[in-house]
Amino acid sequence: MLAPFSIDAYLPAFPGIEAEFGVGRATLSQSLGAYLAAFAISTLFWGPLSDRIGRRLVILGSSIIYVLASVGCALAKDIDSFLLLRILQGLAASGGLVAGRAMIRDAYSAQNAHKAMSHVMLMFAIAPAIAPLVGAWLYDEWGWHSIFWFLTSLGGLLIVLVLFVDETLSRSRRQSAHPLAVIKTYAQMLVHGRFLALVFSVSFAFAGLFLYIAGAPTVIYDFLGLDRHDFSLQFIPMVGGMMLGSYISSRLAHYWPTLRTITLGLAIMLTAVISNMMLVWFFDAKIMTVIPPLVLYSLGMAIIMPAVTILALDCFPDNRGAASAMQSFIQMSICAMVASVAVPLLNAEWLYFVLGQAAFLLIALLLRFNVRLK
């Protein structure tokens, strides 16, 4: 939950941060892109390290760095310092995500790991729903700096919690962290067709949803003409769709083949995109025309994500930390591109957002149906 809180909690405070630092929306959006780029790159370090020293120490160490970076963001006096500290936040926040995914597959069989990952997604989905609400409330009461003090507290809580978590990687299964060994492992992943198809397909599918997450200020302020108190109108229904999708994926784990579950999720997402295209052509941007297709898309996304993640990790059973890292690197690199390039490029009109989402899903579908997943 740390990563989505770091992304979504400060979105309602964009006007205040822009005013204090004297920058525009496009410049401040780069703070999100910088965070995501740092998040993506650092996964390549945390993954092999978790295969070497264990998952627990990686979560603990990265959380300590995250707390220090969050304090720095709260105390930042100019946009350059703020951007640098957001980069440090991103470098640290990825450790828990990478190690956490690997822990699930360490502890469970394939079917049970799919179910467990779905339950984790239920918890994960809560963060985007409440983060903007918490951020808007903190901003109203104490200003934007308080949001980063809150993130500091969240990181501190994670440090305390991880002290009570058992290590899941036995010493007999630990891998070398020598640079040459790590490079060799990553090189094998970059030529593994099935692994790349799985990771890129789910990453581009998620990009279609992340376009609306990173572009939430544009959706709320510009397309819908609402204010910072209305972020819940986008995020709560959208996250409700994610929670329902996670529940459905969990229930299907023991009854349907994984391939059928993935196909169902993609079909739901395609239906959402087609609906979105029809609505943008025939109606103006209103809550009832913009939000429902997002809910349907997020439902389908939550159905496929646990299944695809487990299939990807199983491509490299002896290097699950590194496999989780590569998946996170690719997914977050694409998300960084969405935040830094796609959102500023497409934010002029609602139609452009719809076309962007359609393009991302089309790429995901082409990857899915041109490579066998079983």
Summary of the structure (lengths in Angstrom):
residues: 374
radius of gyration: 19.7
end to end distance: 30.7
largest distance: 61.1
contacts: 1416
relative contact order: 0.16
helix: 85%
strand: 0%
